[in-house]
């Protein structure tokens, strides 16, 4: 199977061209769309979407991910084989390593430089069609990873920084990592962080966010509170989420990605 993730949207022929290349070079191989509505140029959002989706695909899937504001520049086109056996294909701009971590880590990586496995002429602005999709198709046909170009030291792959929560005196501070489609605010806060802060087991949490102060219940799901009421919960990927039942936490709080929020036990 080959999966596709891009920021191309669905209003022009870009996605269709990529799928056409895959269908031509790897006929009969299933193609799945993780999504094509990554906010334009938002590498971090694309990396997060990719890492959340890839564990649910069959081992050995080839994932093509393209959020590539540096297309045509000196940034490397790469393919990364993970320890689970999947291969991630895309730009070396931080988009791929979080997903590789979810699949057991990087086993090997190469730069995609071999002319034999590209479309020609190669566009300076459409490597998804001319470099990444052809590589993915040839991988499904049994071409070994090493044939695509020179090896890449895994430690040299570009990585995006992750904001770690700050825990002190029974309080946890974290920044908004991303805003979901329904306006839910998600944080890079895991259950173990919640435990270290001494917040586990608290039925209600004090939330302080840029002047918005409220005692918010910690519940298992959105419908545990009334419509329009805020709720804290663990999202489906194991991260802390601040939501409003059938509403938008982003609209209620006016917070964007990177905004700092403080969580503490009711005293």
LINMOFEN-V700088 format. One record per backbone hydrogen bond with DSSP energy under -0.5 kcal/mol. NH is the residue of the N-H (numbers start at 1). CO is the residue of the C=O. If there is no record, write none. Layout:
[[NH	CO] [NH	CO]]
This chain:
[[2	30] [3	62] [4	32] [5	64] [6	35] [7	66] [9	36] [17	13] [18	14] [19	15] [20	16] [21	17] [22	18] [23	19] [24	20] [25	21] [26	22] [29	26] [32	2] [34	4] [34	32] [35	4] [38	6] [42	39] [43	41] [46	42] [47	43] [48	44] [49	45] [50	46] [51	47] [52	48] [53	49] [54	50] [55	51] [56	53] [57	54] [61	58] [62	1] [63	61] [63	87] [64	3] [64	62] [65	63] [65	89] [66	5] [71	68] [73	70] [78	76] [78	90] [79	110] [80	88] [81	108] [82	86] [83	105] [84	103] [85	82] [87	61] [88	80] [89	63] [90	78] [91	65] [92	76] [93	91] [99	96] [100	96] [101	97] [102	98] [103	99] [103	100] [104	101] [105	100] [107	81] [108	81] [110	79] [111	150] [112	77] [113	111] [113	148] [114	148] [117	114] [118	115] [119	130] [123	121] [130	126] [131	127] [132	127] [133	128] [135	131] [136	132] [137	133] [138	134] [139	135] [140	136] [141	137] [142	139] [143	138] [147	144] [148	145] [149	146] [152	109] [156	153] [157	154] [164	162] [166	173] [167	165] [168	171] [171	168] [172	263] [173	166] [174	261] [176	259] [177	186] [178	186] [180	178] [180	184] [183	180] [185	242] [186	178] [186	184] [187	240] [188	175] [189	187] [193	190] [194	190] [195	191] [196	192] [197	193] [198	195] [199	194] [200	194] [202	199] [205	216] [206	264] [207	205] [207	214] [208	262] [209	212] [212	209] [213	211] [214	207] [216	205] [216	214] [218	203] [219	217] [219	232] [224	221] [225	222] [228	245] [229	226] [231	243] [232	217] [233	241] [235	233] [235	239] [238	235] [240	189] [241	233] [242	185] [243	231] [243	241] [245	229] [247	244] [249	247] [250	183] [252	248] [253	249] [254	250] [255	250] [258	176] [259	256] [261	174] [262	208] [263	172] [264	206] [265	170] [266	204]]
